[in-house]
């Protein structure tokens, strides 16, 4: 078998048999550290300063939001070794075989949004670095990401291991330079609880948007992998990786928010002229793991929505066709999109928060409190499986939760009446998590014997 053949993933959404399980949980740390320790997360950290927080309060919001959000995404990661399935296909147990298409659609839109965001950041930087046009820079970046996504699981992990080290070195150099230039008179313009809560919501959302990804990258680990170990490596890699890089973003925004908004990679790279070219190269590299996860994850999620039997036996060809199509769409959208990075990030991330919170609450409640990890794994892959076609009550809970969140929403596109009465504080994610978890638990406990073992399908 050639190296390329060994590297290219042959599986798609089917269950990973024990004979093909491999790797160690530490790979989850490098993957999620690299996925978070990148320029898009840096831009997200800058949003806290753009909202008007002082650097100290921005840093506190970054820590609180990421640690809370990482709890949820890391609990999803535990599901991978146990079930051996991609993340989103597990939703059939809660929503039904066809009903799960609704959250599938939401997640595919999320993948597209982050693919576009990556191009918006990389395009201007590549244009400046290579002396080409912005649009051509976007094309070059998307081609590189496309190659990694085509190979799939193994290459994404391998790239993440290398880039996590290079990114850490590059950002340490940038941090040392930035810390010397923090304005002594910068105190923020909106240091209040409402703005702080809005910032926390953004950082919680950053982590929860990883939730639809996580089992995709832990499902190849051996079944015997301890859940606590899977959880900790995912939590630390994702949570602390994001905290460190977002702190750099907040620092950079306090120095020059306009430059971060216009071209964050160019601004940061040129802070150290002697190695500017190398720094820009490293900053561009930092985008690759997370950017490759978007078309790869979108492929798995879209295939989960249809899952015809013939596709399962042609994973390579199916991935090539889908990932190329996805990249073309995201490329075209990126080219026509305005380059207002900070506002775009805030709007996209908060929008995703409102839609993903009900799903993550329902999924985790079902896994940990209702079925205790016991599922008919092969039944999740069958149209005539035990979970039915449509679970109308779960779909109602999902939609009602989103409707309940709306009055608590605060974004630049819309501010709900309750958010206004709270001075602009956005607590929609708290309302969504509590309502969806409680409502689903009391509904589901009447439908299944809690803790009843279900056949694994091995």
Secondary structure as the mmCIF struct_conf table of DSSP 4:
data_model
#
loop_
_struct_conf.conf_type_id
_struct_conf.id
_struct_conf.beg_label_comp_id
_struct_conf.beg_label_asym_id
_struct_conf.beg_label_seq_id
_struct_conf.end_label_comp_id
_struct_conf.end_label_asym_id
_struct_conf.end_label_seq_id
HELX_RH_AL_P HELX_RH_AL_P1 UNK A 3 UNK A 7
BEND BEND1 UNK A 8 UNK A 8
BEND BEND2 UNK A 13 UNK A 14
HELX_RH_3T_P HELX_RH_3T_P1 UNK A 18 UNK A 20
TURN_TY1_P TURN_TY1_P1 UNK A 25 UNK A 25
HELX_RH_AL_P HELX_RH_AL_P2 UNK A 26 UNK A 36
BEND BEND3 UNK A 37 UNK A 38
HELX_RH_AL_P HELX_RH_AL_P3 UNK A 39 UNK A 50
TURN_TY1_P TURN_TY1_P2 UNK A 51 UNK A 52
HELX_RH_AL_P HELX_RH_AL_P4 UNK A 55 UNK A 83
BEND BEND4 UNK A 85 UNK A 85
TURN_TY1_P TURN_TY1_P3 UNK A 87 UNK A 87
HELX_RH_3T_P HELX_RH_3T_P2 UNK A 88 UNK A 91
HELX_RH_AL_P HELX_RH_AL_P5 UNK A 92 UNK A 95
TURN_TY1_P TURN_TY1_P4 UNK A 97 UNK A 100
HELX_RH_AL_P HELX_RH_AL_P6 UNK A 101 UNK A 130
TURN_TY1_P TURN_TY1_P5 UNK A 131 UNK A 131
HELX_RH_AL_P HELX_RH_AL_P7 UNK A 134 UNK A 151
HELX_RH_AL_P HELX_RH_AL_P8 UNK A 153 UNK A 178
HELX_RH_3T_P HELX_RH_3T_P3 UNK A 179 UNK A 181
TURN_TY1_P TURN_TY1_P6 UNK A 184 UNK A 185
BEND BEND5 UNK A 189 UNK A 189
BEND BEND6 UNK A 192 UNK A 192
HELX_RH_AL_P HELX_RH_AL_P9 UNK A 193 UNK A 208
TURN_TY1_P TURN_TY1_P7 UNK A 209 UNK A 213
HELX_RH_3T_P HELX_RH_3T_P4 UNK A 214 UNK A 217
TURN_TY1_P TURN_TY1_P8 UNK A 218 UNK A 220
BEND BEND7 UNK A 221 UNK A 221
TURN_TY1_P TURN_TY1_P9 UNK A 223 UNK A 224
BEND BEND8 UNK A 225 UNK A 225
HELX_RH_AL_P HELX_RH_AL_P10 UNK A 227 UNK A 269
TURN_TY1_P TURN_TY1_P10 UNK A 270 UNK A 271
BEND BEND9 UNK A 272 UNK A 272
HELX_RH_3T_P HELX_RH_3T_P5 UNK A 273 UNK A 275
HELX_RH_AL_P HELX_RH_AL_P11 UNK A 276 UNK A 286
TURN_TY1_P TURN_TY1_P11 UNK A 287 UNK A 287
HELX_RH_AL_P HELX_RH_AL_P12 UNK A 288 UNK A 306
HELX_RH_AL_P HELX_RH_AL_P13 UNK A 309 UNK A 312
TURN_TY1_P TURN_TY1_P12 UNK A 313 UNK A 313
HELX_RH_AL_P HELX_RH_AL_P14 UNK A 315 UNK A 336
BEND BEND10 UNK A 337 UNK A 337
HELX_RH_AL_P HELX_RH_AL_P15 UNK A 341 UNK A 364
HELX_RH_PI_P HELX_RH_PI_P1 UNK A 365 UNK A 370
BEND BEND11 UNK A 371 UNK A 371
TURN_TY1_P TURN_TY1_P13 UNK A 372 UNK A 373
TURN_TY1_P TURN_TY1_P14 UNK A 377 UNK A 377
HELX_RH_3T_P HELX_RH_3T_P6 UNK A 378 UNK A 381
TURN_TY1_P TURN_TY1_P15 UNK A 383 UNK A 384
TURN_TY1_P TURN_TY1_P16 UNK A 386 UNK A 387
BEND BEND12 UNK A 389 UNK A 389
HELX_RH_AL_P HELX_RH_AL_P16 UNK A 392 UNK A 406
TURN_TY1_P TURN_TY1_P17 UNK A 407 UNK A 408
STRN STRN1 UNK A 410 UNK A 410
BEND BEND13 UNK A 412 UNK A 413
STRN STRN2 UNK A 415 UNK A 415
HELX_RH_AL_P HELX_RH_AL_P17 UNK A 417 UNK A 421
TURN_TY1_P TURN_TY1_P18 UNK A 422 UNK A 424
HELX_RH_AL_P HELX_RH_AL_P18 UNK A 428 UNK A 444
TURN_TY1_P TURN_TY1_P19 UNK A 445 UNK A 447
BEND BEND14 UNK A 448 UNK A 448
TURN_TY1_P TURN_TY1_P20 UNK A 450 UNK A 451
#
